[in-house]
């Protein structure tokens, strides 16, 4: 059993386990990551702070889609 399987699903930012705290699923183009509600504002307002963690969670290398400017503010 891998370490991830032993821990279950964890927040990509703080590492909290879903067994201790709720997590939200993020999916795009077949990739999946999880984030807890406490860390969600950081993903929304400062996605650049989570870029390396998103890439480590399986997102494509380069700028994750959530960090790209959309032109809508």
N, CA, C and O atoms as a Maestro MAE file, in Angstrom:
{
 s_m_m2io_version
 :::
 2.0.0
}

f_m_ct {
 s_m_title
 :::
 protein
 m_atom[292] {
  # First column is atom index #
  i_m_mmod_type
  r_m_x_coord
  r_m_y_coord
  r_m_z_coord
  i_m_residue_number
  s_m_chain_name
  s_m_pdb_residue_name
  s_m_pdb_atom_name
  i_m_atomic_number
  :::
  1 25 0.852 -1.186 0.000 1 A "UNK " " N  " 7
  2 3 0.000 0.000 0.000 1 A "UNK " " CA " 6
  3 2 0.896 1.246 0.000 1 A "UNK " " C  " 6
  4 15 1.837 1.341 0.789 1 A "UNK " " O  " 8
  5 25 0.595 2.201 -0.892 2 A "UNK " " N  " 7
  6 3 1.400 3.415 -0.975 2 A "UNK " " CA " 6
  7 2 1.070 4.357 0.185 2 A "UNK " " C  " 6
  8 15 0.056 4.204 0.867 2 A "UNK " " O  " 8
  9 25 1.947 5.324 0.385 3 A "UNK " " N  " 7
  10 3 1.728 6.309 1.457 3 A "UNK " " CA " 6
  11 2 0.426 7.064 1.230 3 A "UNK " " C  " 6
  12 15 -0.314 7.327 2.178 3 A "UNK " " O  " 8
  13 25 0.139 7.421 -0.044 4 A "UNK " " N  " 7
  14 3 -1.101 8.143 -0.358 4 A "UNK " " CA " 6
  15 2 -2.322 7.296 -0.017 4 A "UNK " " C  " 6
  16 15 -3.304 7.807 0.521 4 A "UNK " " O  " 8
  17 25 -2.259 5.989 -0.331 5 A "UNK " " N  " 7
  18 3 -3.375 5.114 -0.009 5 A "UNK " " CA " 6
  19 2 -3.568 4.989 1.498 5 A "UNK " " C  " 6
  20 15 -4.698 4.898 1.980 5 A "UNK " " O  " 8
  21 25 -2.452 4.985 2.248 6 A "UNK " " N  " 7
  22 3 -2.547 4.910 3.706 6 A "UNK " " CA " 6
  23 2 -3.191 6.173 4.270 6 A "UNK " " C  " 6
  24 15 -3.997 6.093 5.197 6 A "UNK " " O  " 8
  25 25 -2.846 7.335 3.722 7 A "UNK " " N  " 7
  26 3 -3.364 8.609 4.201 7 A "UNK " " CA " 6
  27 2 -4.770 8.876 3.687 7 A "UNK " " C  " 6
  28 15 -5.522 9.614 4.324 7 A "UNK " " O  " 8
  29 25 -5.141 8.299 2.561 8 A "UNK " " N  " 7
  30 3 -6.385 8.644 1.909 8 A "UNK " " CA " 6
  31 2 -6.199 9.951 1.160 8 A "UNK " " C  " 6
  32 15 -5.071 10.330 0.841 8 A "UNK " " O  " 8
  33 25 -7.281 10.636 0.880 9 A "UNK " " N  " 7
  34 3 -7.236 11.904 0.164 9 A "UNK " " CA " 6
  35 2 -6.813 13.005 1.127 9 A "UNK " " C  " 6
  36 15 -7.304 13.088 2.253 9 A "UNK " " O  " 8
  37 25 -5.881 13.861 0.660 10 A "UNK " " N  " 7
  38 3 -5.401 14.966 1.493 10 A "UNK " " CA " 6
  39 2 -5.451 16.277 0.714 10 A "UNK " " C  " 6
  40 15 -5.407 16.278 -0.516 10 A "UNK " " O  " 8
  41 25 -5.543 17.375 1.426 11 A "UNK " " N  " 7
  42 3 -5.492 18.712 0.841 11 A "UNK " " CA " 6
  43 2 -4.113 18.937 0.232 11 A "UNK " " C  " 6
  44 15 -3.099 18.689 0.884 11 A "UNK " " O  " 8
  45 25 -4.069 19.408 -1.022 12 A "UNK " " N  " 7
  46 3 -2.781 19.626 -1.669 12 A "UNK " " CA " 6
  47 2 -2.000 20.760 -1.024 12 A "UNK " " C  " 6
  48 15 -0.782 20.828 -1.190 12 A "UNK " " O  " 8
  49 25 -2.653 21.641 -0.304 13 A "UNK " " N  " 7
  50 3 -1.971 22.776 0.302 13 A "UNK " " CA " 6
  51 2 -1.466 22.477 1.709 13 A "UNK " " C  " 6
  52 15 -0.278 22.645 1.987 13 A "UNK " " O  " 8
  53 25 -2.351 22.037 2.595 14 A "UNK " " N  " 7
  54 3 -1.960 21.866 4.000 14 A "UNK " " CA " 6
  55 2 -1.747 20.416 4.403 14 A "UNK " " C  " 6
  56 15 -1.172 20.147 5.458 14 A "UNK " " O  " 8
  57 25 -2.205 19.473 3.574 15 A "UNK " " N  " 7
  58 3 -1.999 18.062 3.860 15 A "UNK " " CA " 6
  59 2 -3.010 17.434 4.806 15 A "UNK " " C  " 6
  60 15 -2.840 16.285 5.211 15 A "UNK " " O  " 8
  61 25 -4.061 18.167 5.166 16 A "UNK " " N  " 7
  62 3 -5.096 17.585 6.028 16 A "UNK " " CA " 6
  63 2 -5.772 16.424 5.323 16 A "UNK " " C  " 6
  64 15 -6.042 16.485 4.123 16 A "UNK " " O  " 8
  65 25 -6.042 15.377 6.065 17 A "UNK " " N  " 7
  66 3 -6.683 14.193 5.522 17 A "UNK " " CA " 6
  67 2 -8.193 14.369 5.483 17 A "UNK " " C  " 6
  68 15 -8.776 15.054 6.323 17 A "UNK " " O  " 8
  69 25 -8.816 13.737 4.491 18 A "UNK " " N  " 7
  70 3 -10.271 13.786 4.396 18 A "UNK " " CA " 6
  71 2 -10.934 13.091 5.582 18 A "UNK " " C  " 6
  72 15 -12.119 13.305 5.835 18 A "UNK " " O  " 8
  73 25 -10.201 12.277 6.300 19 A "UNK " " N  " 7
  74 3 -10.776 11.631 7.480 19 A "UNK " " CA " 6
  75 2 -10.890 12.603 8.651 19 A "UNK " " C  " 6
  76 15 -11.612 12.338 9.613 19 A "UNK " " O  " 8
  77 25 -10.170 13.741 8.570 20 A "UNK " " N  " 7
  78 3 -10.199 14.747 9.631 20 A "UNK " " CA " 6
  79 2 -10.926 16.022 9.244 20 A "UNK " " C  " 6
  80 15 -11.398 16.750 10.117 20 A "UNK " " O  " 8
  81 25 -11.026 16.309 7.951 21 A "UNK " " N  " 7
  82 3 -11.534 17.585 7.477 21 A "UNK " " CA " 6
  83 2 -12.107 17.393 6.078 21 A "UNK " " C  " 6
  84 15 -11.571 16.587 5.318 21 A "UNK " " O  " 8
  85 25 -13.173 18.098 5.707 22 A "UNK " " N  " 7
  86 3 -13.704 17.932 4.344 22 A "UNK " " CA " 6
  87 2 -12.725 18.458 3.293 22 A "UNK " " C  " 6
  88 15 -11.990 19.414 3.540 22 A "UNK " " O  " 8
  89 25 -12.725 17.832 2.133 23 A "UNK " " N  " 7
  90 3 -11.911 18.304 1.018 23 A "UNK " " CA " 6
  91 2 -12.795 18.451 -0.221 23 A "UNK " " C  " 6
  92 15 -13.815 17.775 -0.354 23 A "UNK " " O  " 8
  93 25 -12.394 19.333 -1.110 24 A "UNK " " N  " 7
  94 3 -13.102 19.611 -2.352 24 A "UNK " " CA " 6
  95 2 -12.256 19.029 -3.490 24 A "UNK " " C  " 6
  96 15 -11.033 19.169 -3.496 24 A "UNK " " O  " 8
  97 25 -12.907 18.386 -4.434 25 A "UNK " " N  " 7
  98 3 -12.207 17.788 -5.571 25 A "UNK " " CA " 6
  99 2 -12.049 18.825 -6.673 25 A "UNK " " C  " 6
  100 15 -13.005 19.522 -7.014 25 A "UNK " " O  " 8
  101 25 -10.845 18.930 -7.232 26 A "UNK " " N  " 7
  102 3 -10.559 19.782 -8.390 26 A "UNK " " CA " 6
  103 2 -10.224 18.841 -9.543 26 A "UNK " " C  " 6
  104 15 -9.341 17.993 -9.410 26 A "UNK " " O  " 8
  105 25 -10.916 18.979 -10.673 27 A "UNK " " N  " 7
  106 3 -10.649 18.123 -11.824 27 A "UNK " " CA " 6
  107 2 -10.532 18.974 -13.082 27 A "UNK " " C  " 6
  108 15 -11.280 19.931 -13.280 27 A "UNK " " O  " 8
  109 25 -9.574 18.600 -13.928 28 A "UNK " " N  " 7
  110 3 -9.433 19.235 -15.232 28 A "UNK " " CA " 6
  111 2 -8.663 18.294 -16.143 28 A "UNK " " C  " 6
  112 15 -7.569 17.846 -15.798 28 A "UNK " " O  " 8
  113 25 -9.221 17.998 -17.283 29 A "UNK " " N  " 7
  114 3 -8.558 17.191 -18.310 29 A "UNK " " CA " 6
  115 2 -8.002 15.881 -17.747 29 A "UNK " " C  " 6
  116 15 -6.887 15.476 -18.077 29 A "UNK " " O  " 8
  117 25 -8.786 15.230 -16.900 30 A "UNK " " N  " 7
  118 3 -8.377 13.939 -16.370 30 A "UNK " " CA " 6
  119 2 -7.485 13.997 -15.148 30 A "UNK " " C  " 6
  120 15 -7.164 12.956 -14.574 30 A "UNK " " O  " 8
  121 25 -7.078 15.177 -14.738 31 A "UNK " " N  " 7
  122 3 -6.239 15.323 -13.548 31 A "UNK " " CA " 6
  123 2 -7.119 15.682 -12.361 31 A "UNK " " C  " 6
  124 15 -8.120 16.384 -12.502 31 A "UNK " " O  " 8
  125 25 -6.734 15.193 -11.201 32 A "UNK " " N  " 7
  126 3 -7.521 15.440 -9.996 32 A "UNK " " CA " 6
  127 2 -6.609 15.864 -8.855 32 A "UNK " " C  " 6
  128 15 -5.519 15.319 -8.682 32 A "UNK " " O  " 8
  129 25 -7.059 16.830 -8.089 33 A "UNK " " N  " 7
  130 3 -6.385 17.268 -6.871 33 A "UNK " " CA " 6
  131 2 -7.479 17.574 -5.855 33 A "UNK " " C  " 6
  132 15 -8.653 17.660 -6.215 33 A "UNK " " O  " 8
  133 25 -7.108 17.737 -4.609 34 A "UNK " " N  " 7
  134 3 -8.074 18.001 -3.540 34 A "UNK " " CA " 6
  135 2 -7.580 19.173 -2.708 34 A "UNK " " C  " 6
  136 15 -6.377 19.351 -2.518 34 A "UNK " " O  " 8
  137 25 -8.524 19.975 -2.212 35 A "UNK " " N  " 7
  138 3 -8.169 21.120 -1.376 35 A "UNK " " CA " 6
  139 2 -9.243 21.275 -0.304 35 A "UNK " " C  " 6
  140 15 -10.422 21.027 -0.559 35 A "UNK " " O  " 8
  141 25 -8.835 21.685 0.895 36 A "UNK " " N  " 7
  142 3 -9.814 21.872 1.968 36 A "UNK " " CA " 6
  143 2 -10.397 23.288 1.877 36 A "UNK " " C  " 6
  144 15 -9.783 24.169 1.276 36 A "UNK " " O  " 8
  145 25 -11.571 23.508 2.466 37 A "UNK " " N  " 7
  146 3 -12.202 24.830 2.395 37 A "UNK " " CA " 6
  147 2 -11.341 25.956 2.983 37 A "UNK " " C  " 6
  148 15 -11.436 27.102 2.542 37 A "UNK " " O  " 8
  149 25 -10.512 25.637 3.964 38 A "UNK " " N  " 7
  150 3 -9.657 26.664 4.560 38 A "UNK " " CA " 6
  151 2 -8.586 27.143 3.573 38 A "UNK " " C  " 6
  152 15 -8.201 28.312 3.597 38 A "UNK " " O  " 8
  153 25 -8.105 26.250 2.709 39 A "UNK " " N  " 7
  154 3 -7.055 26.608 1.744 39 A "UNK " " CA " 6
  155 2 -7.617 27.088 0.405 39 A "UNK " " C  " 6
  156 15 -6.864 27.607 -0.418 39 A "UNK " " O  " 8
  157 25 -8.905 26.929 0.171 40 A "UNK " " N  " 7
  158 3 -9.516 27.334 -1.094 40 A "UNK " " CA " 6
  159 2 -9.299 28.810 -1.431 40 A "UNK " " C  " 6
  160 15 -9.006 29.116 -2.587 40 A "UNK " " O  " 8
  161 25 -9.429 29.749 -0.471 41 A "UNK " " N  " 7
  162 3 -9.176 31.153 -0.825 41 A "UNK " " CA " 6
  163 2 -7.771 31.400 -1.384 41 A "UNK " " C  " 6
  164 15 -7.593 32.248 -2.258 41 A "UNK " " O  " 8
  165 25 -6.784 30.669 -0.888 42 A "UNK " " N  " 7
  166 3 -5.423 30.826 -1.428 42 A "UNK " " CA " 6
  167 2 -5.377 30.393 -2.882 42 A "UNK " " C  " 6
  168 15 -4.705 31.026 -3.697 42 A "UNK " " O  " 8
  169 25 -6.087 29.319 -3.218 43 A "UNK " " N  " 7
  170 3 -6.128 28.859 -4.604 43 A "UNK " " CA " 6
  171 2 -6.826 29.880 -5.497 43 A "UNK " " C  " 6
  172 15 -6.410 30.096 -6.635 43 A "UNK " " O  " 8
  173 25 -7.874 30.501 -4.993 44 A "UNK " " N  " 7
  174 3 -8.624 31.481 -5.773 44 A "UNK " " CA " 6
  175 2 -7.848 32.786 -5.948 44 A "UNK " " C  " 6
  176 15 -7.751 33.308 -7.058 44 A "UNK " " O  " 8
  177 25 -7.300 33.307 -4.860 45 A "UNK " " N  " 7
  178 3 -6.683 34.634 -4.892 45 A "UNK " " CA " 6
  179 2 -5.187 34.630 -5.160 45 A "UNK " " C  " 6
  180 15 -4.643 35.627 -5.633 45 A "UNK " " O  " 8
  181 25 -4.512 33.520 -4.864 46 A "UNK " " N  " 7
  182 3 -3.050 33.442 -5.044 46 A "UNK " " CA " 6
  183 2 -2.657 32.077 -5.604 46 A "UNK " " C  " 6
  184 15 -1.875 31.364 -4.973 46 A "UNK " " O  " 8
  185 25 -3.181 31.692 -6.776 47 A "UNK " " N  " 7
  186 3 -2.880 30.361 -7.309 47 A "UNK " " CA " 6
  187 2 -1.383 30.149 -7.553 47 A "UNK " " C  " 6
  188 15 -0.913 29.012 -7.550 47 A "UNK " " O  " 8
  189 25 -0.641 31.224 -7.761 48 A "UNK " " N  " 7
  190 3 0.797 31.103 -7.967 48 A "UNK " " CA " 6
  191 2 1.492 30.490 -6.756 48 A "UNK " " C  " 6
  192 15 2.548 29.874 -6.900 48 A "UNK " " O  " 8
  193 25 0.921 30.649 -5.574 49 A "UNK " " N  " 7
  194 3 1.512 30.076 -4.362 49 A "UNK " " CA " 6
  195 2 1.355 28.558 -4.302 49 A "UNK " " C  " 6
  196 15 2.057 27.883 -3.548 49 A "UNK " " O  " 8
  197 25 0.427 28.024 -5.104 50 A "UNK " " N  " 7
  198 3 0.171 26.589 -5.092 50 A "UNK " " CA " 6
  199 2 0.626 25.897 -6.382 50 A "UNK " " C  " 6
  200 15 0.383 24.703 -6.556 50 A "UNK " " O  " 8
  201 25 1.273 26.622 -7.275 51 A "UNK " " N  " 7
  202 3 1.662 26.068 -8.569 51 A "UNK " " CA " 6
  203 2 2.471 24.782 -8.423 51 A "UNK " " C  " 6
  204 15 2.138 23.779 -9.053 51 A "UNK " " O  " 8
  205 25 3.520 24.789 -7.612 52 A "UNK " " N  " 7
  206 3 4.359 23.601 -7.457 52 A "UNK " " CA " 6
  207 2 3.565 22.431 -6.881 52 A "UNK " " C  " 6
  208 15 3.775 21.284 -7.276 52 A "UNK " " O  " 8
  209 25 2.658 22.714 -5.952 53 A "UNK " " N  " 7
  210 3 1.858 21.644 -5.356 53 A "UNK " " CA " 6
  211 2 0.857 21.085 -6.357 53 A "UNK " " C  " 6
  212 15 0.577 19.887 -6.344 53 A "UNK " " O  " 8
  213 25 0.312 21.935 -7.225 54 A "UNK " " N  " 7
  214 3 -0.598 21.461 -8.267 54 A "UNK " " CA " 6
  215 2 0.144 20.562 -9.256 54 A "UNK " " C  " 6
  216 15 -0.372 19.520 -9.658 54 A "UNK " " O  " 8
  217 25 1.339 20.962 -9.643 55 A "UNK " " N  " 7
  218 3 2.141 20.150 -10.561 55 A "UNK " " CA " 6
  219 2 2.488 18.817 -9.904 55 A "UNK " " C  " 6
  220 15 2.419 17.772 -10.551 55 A "UNK " " O  " 8
  221 25 2.861 18.843 -8.624 56 A "UNK " " N  " 7
  222 3 3.170 17.608 -7.902 56 A "UNK " " CA " 6
  223 2 1.942 16.704 -7.785 56 A "UNK " " C  " 6
  224 15 2.077 15.484 -7.697 56 A "UNK " " O  " 8
  225 25 0.754 17.293 -7.784 57 A "UNK " " N  " 7
  226 3 -0.487 16.520 -7.683 57 A "UNK " " CA " 6
  227 2 -0.902 15.927 -9.033 57 A "UNK " " C  " 6
  228 15 -1.919 15.237 -9.113 57 A "UNK " " O  " 8
  229 25 -0.125 16.188 -10.100 58 A "UNK " " N  " 7
  230 3 -0.418 15.565 -11.382 58 A "UNK " " CA " 6
  231 2 -0.843 16.503 -12.484 58 A "UNK " " C  " 6
  232 15 -1.108 16.055 -13.600 58 A "UNK " " O  " 8
  233 25 -0.918 17.806 -12.204 59 A "UNK " " N  " 7
  234 3 -1.263 18.753 -13.261 59 A "UNK " " CA " 6
  235 2 -0.083 18.842 -14.210 59 A "UNK " " C  " 6
  236 15 1.049 18.542 -13.828 59 A "UNK " " O  " 8
  237 25 -0.336 19.248 -15.434 60 A "UNK " " N  " 7
  238 3 0.714 19.382 -16.431 60 A "UNK " " CA " 6
  239 2 1.769 20.369 -15.957 60 A "UNK " " C  " 6
  240 15 1.466 21.302 -15.212 60 A "UNK " " O  " 8
  241 25 3.010 20.162 -16.391 61 A "UNK " " N  " 7
  242 3 4.069 21.106 -16.038 61 A "UNK " " CA " 6
  243 2 3.800 22.443 -16.716 61 A "UNK " " C  " 6
  244 15 3.065 22.510 -17.701 61 A "UNK " " O  " 8
  245 25 4.381 23.473 -16.202 62 A "UNK " " N  " 7
  246 3 4.111 24.819 -16.676 62 A "UNK " " CA " 6
  247 2 3.071 25.458 -15.776 62 A "UNK " " C  " 6
  248 15 2.855 25.006 -14.652 62 A "UNK " " O  " 8
  249 25 2.437 26.491 -16.256 63 A "UNK " " N  " 7
  250 3 1.451 27.200 -15.453 63 A "UNK " " CA " 6
  251 2 0.151 26.421 -15.405 63 A "UNK " " C  " 6
  252 15 -0.451 26.164 -16.448 63 A "UNK " " O  " 8
  253 25 -0.298 26.036 -14.206 64 A "UNK " " N  " 7
  254 3 -1.578 25.330 -14.118 64 A "UNK " " CA " 6
  255 2 -2.717 26.204 -14.630 64 A "UNK " " C  " 6
  256 15 -2.643 27.429 -14.536 64 A "UNK " " O  " 8
  257 25 -3.758 25.601 -15.165 65 A "UNK " " N  " 7
  258 3 -4.877 26.373 -15.726 65 A "UNK " " CA " 6
  259 2 -5.478 27.357 -14.716 65 A "UNK " " C  " 6
  260 15 -5.953 28.424 -15.107 65 A "UNK " " O  " 8
  261 25 -5.464 27.015 -13.437 66 A "UNK " " N  " 7
  262 3 -6.062 27.892 -12.444 66 A "UNK " " CA " 6
  263 2 -5.238 29.157 -12.222 66 A "UNK " " C  " 6
  264 15 -5.746 30.126 -11.658 66 A "UNK " " O  " 8
  265 25 -3.986 29.167 -12.651 67 A "UNK " " N  " 7
  266 3 -3.127 30.325 -12.436 67 A "UNK " " CA " 6
  267 2 -3.089 31.245 -13.650 67 A "UNK " " C  " 6
  268 15 -2.526 32.337 -13.578 67 A "UNK " " O  " 8
  269 25 -3.674 30.825 -14.752 68 A "UNK " " N  " 7
  270 3 -3.667 31.652 -15.956 68 A "UNK " " CA " 6
  271 2 -4.662 32.784 -15.831 68 A "UNK " " C  " 6
  272 15 -5.788 32.569 -15.381 68 A "UNK " " O  " 8
  273 25 -4.269 33.996 -16.224 69 A "UNK " " N  " 7
  274 3 -5.223 35.109 -16.198 69 A "UNK " " CA " 6
  275 2 -6.370 34.850 -17.174 69 A "UNK " " C  " 6
  276 15 -6.156 34.353 -18.280 69 A "UNK " " O  " 8
  277 25 -7.559 35.185 -16.764 70 A "UNK " " N  " 7
  278 3 -8.728 34.953 -17.617 70 A "UNK " " CA " 6
  279 2 -9.231 36.224 -18.266 70 A "UNK " " C  " 6
  280 15 -9.997 36.169 -19.228 70 A "UNK " " O  " 8
  281 25 -8.809 37.369 -17.754 71 A "UNK " " N  " 7
  282 3 -9.283 38.626 -18.285 71 A "UNK " " CA " 6
  283 2 -10.590 39.071 -17.648 71 A "UNK " " C  " 6
  284 15 -11.088 40.151 -17.965 71 A "UNK " " O  " 8
  285 25 -11.154 38.267 -16.761 72 A "UNK " " N  " 7
  286 3 -12.406 38.601 -16.075 72 A "UNK " " CA " 6
  287 2 -12.095 38.948 -14.637 72 A "UNK " " C  " 6
  288 15 -11.620 38.094 -13.888 72 A "UNK " " O  " 8
  289 25 -12.349 40.164 -14.239 73 A "UNK " " N  " 7
  290 3 -12.127 40.579 -12.832 73 A "UNK " " CA " 6
  291 2 -13.234 41.475 -12.371 73 A "UNK " " C  " 6
  292 15 -13.228 41.926 -11.226 73 A "UNK " " O  " 8
  :::
 }
 m_bond[291] {
  # First column is bond index #
  i_m_from
  i_m_to
  i_m_order
  :::
  1 1 2 1
  2 2 3 1
  3 3 4 2
  4 3 5 1
  5 5 6 1
  6 6 7 1
  7 7 8 2
  8 7 9 1
  9 9 10 1
  10 10 11 1
  11 11 12 2
  12 11 13 1
  13 13 14 1
  14 14 15 1
  15 15 16 2
  16 15 17 1
  17 17 18 1
  18 18 19 1
  19 19 20 2
  20 19 21 1
  21 21 22 1
  22 22 23 1
  23 23 24 2
  24 23 25 1
  25 25 26 1
  26 26 27 1
  27 27 28 2
  28 27 29 1
  29 29 30 1
  30 30 31 1
  31 31 32 2
  32 31 33 1
  33 33 34 1
  34 34 35 1
  35 35 36 2
  36 35 37 1
  37 37 38 1
  38 38 39 1
  39 39 40 2
  40 39 41 1
  41 41 42 1
  42 42 43 1
  43 43 44 2
  44 43 45 1
  45 45 46 1
  46 46 47 1
  47 47 48 2
  48 47 49 1
  49 49 50 1
  50 50 51 1
  51 51 52 2
  52 51 53 1
  53 53 54 1
  54 54 55 1
  55 55 56 2
  56 55 57 1
  57 57 58 1
  58 58 59 1
  59 59 60 2
  60 59 61 1
  61 61 62 1
  62 62 63 1
  63 63 64 2
  64 63 65 1
  65 65 66 1
  66 66 67 1
  67 67 68 2
  68 67 69 1
  69 69 70 1
  70 70 71 1
  71 71 72 2
  72 71 73 1
  73 73 74 1
  74 74 75 1
  75 75 76 2
  76 75 77 1
  77 77 78 1
  78 78 79 1
  79 79 80 2
  80 79 81 1
  81 81 82 1
  82 82 83 1
  83 83 84 2
  84 83 85 1
  85 85 86 1
  86 86 87 1
  87 87 88 2
  88 87 89 1
  89 89 90 1
  90 90 91 1
  91 91 92 2
  92 91 93 1
  93 93 94 1
  94 94 95 1
  95 95 96 2
  96 95 97 1
  97 97 98 1
  98 98 99 1
  99 99 100 2
  100 99 101 1
  101 101 102 1
  102 102 103 1
  103 103 104 2
  104 103 105 1
  105 105 106 1
  106 106 107 1
  107 107 108 2
  108 107 109 1
  109 109 110 1
  110 110 111 1
  111 111 112 2
  112 111 113 1
  113 113 114 1
  114 114 115 1
  115 115 116 2
  116 115 117 1
  117 117 118 1
  118 118 119 1
  119 119 120 2
  120 119 121 1
  121 121 122 1
  122 122 123 1
  123 123 124 2
  124 123 125 1
  125 125 126 1
  126 126 127 1
  127 127 128 2
  128 127 129 1
  129 129 130 1
  130 130 131 1
  131 131 132 2
  132 131 133 1
  133 133 134 1
  134 134 135 1
  135 135 136 2
  136 135 137 1
  137 137 138 1
  138 138 139 1
  139 139 140 2
  140 139 141 1
  141 141 142 1
  142 142 143 1
  143 143 144 2
  144 143 145 1
  145 145 146 1
  146 146 147 1
  147 147 148 2
  148 147 149 1
  149 149 150 1
  150 150 151 1
  151 151 152 2
  152 151 153 1
  153 153 154 1
  154 154 155 1
  155 155 156 2
  156 155 157 1
  157 157 158 1
  158 158 159 1
  159 159 160 2
  160 159 161 1
  161 161 162 1
  162 162 163 1
  163 163 164 2
  164 163 165 1
  165 165 166 1
  166 166 167 1
  167 167 168 2
  168 167 169 1
  169 169 170 1
  170 170 171 1
  171 171 172 2
  172 171 173 1
  173 173 174 1
  174 174 175 1
  175 175 176 2
  176 175 177 1
  177 177 178 1
  178 178 179 1
  179 179 180 2
  180 179 181 1
  181 181 182 1
  182 182 183 1
  183 183 184 2
  184 183 185 1
  185 185 186 1
  186 186 187 1
  187 187 188 2
  188 187 189 1
  189 189 190 1
  190 190 191 1
  191 191 192 2
  192 191 193 1
  193 193 194 1
  194 194 195 1
  195 195 196 2
  196 195 197 1
  197 197 198 1
  198 198 199 1
  199 199 200 2
  200 199 201 1
  201 201 202 1
  202 202 203 1
  203 203 204 2
  204 203 205 1
  205 205 206 1
  206 206 207 1
  207 207 208 2
  208 207 209 1
  209 209 210 1
  210 210 211 1
  211 211 212 2
  212 211 213 1
  213 213 214 1
  214 214 215 1
  215 215 216 2
  216 215 217 1
  217 217 218 1
  218 218 219 1
  219 219 220 2
  220 219 221 1
  221 221 222 1
  222 222 223 1
  223 223 224 2
  224 223 225 1
  225 225 226 1
  226 226 227 1
  227 227 228 2
  228 227 229 1
  229 229 230 1
  230 230 231 1
  231 231 232 2
  232 231 233 1
  233 233 234 1
  234 234 235 1
  235 235 236 2
  236 235 237 1
  237 237 238 1
  238 238 239 1
  239 239 240 2
  240 239 241 1
  241 241 242 1
  242 242 243 1
  243 243 244 2
  244 243 245 1
  245 245 246 1
  246 246 247 1
  247 247 248 2
  248 247 249 1
  249 249 250 1
  250 250 251 1
  251 251 252 2
  252 251 253 1
  253 253 254 1
  254 254 255 1
  255 255 256 2
  256 255 257 1
  257 257 258 1
  258 258 259 1
  259 259 260 2
  260 259 261 1
  261 261 262 1
  262 262 263 1
  263 263 264 2
  264 263 265 1
  265 265 266 1
  266 266 267 1
  267 267 268 2
  268 267 269 1
  269 269 270 1
  270 270 271 1
  271 271 272 2
  272 271 273 1
  273 273 274 1
  274 274 275 1
  275 275 276 2
  276 275 277 1
  277 277 278 1
  278 278 279 1
  279 279 280 2
  280 279 281 1
  281 281 282 1
  282 282 283 1
  283 283 284 2
  284 283 285 1
  285 285 286 1
  286 286 287 1
  287 287 288 2
  288 287 289 1
  289 289 290 1
  290 290 291 1
  291 291 292 2
  :::
 }
}
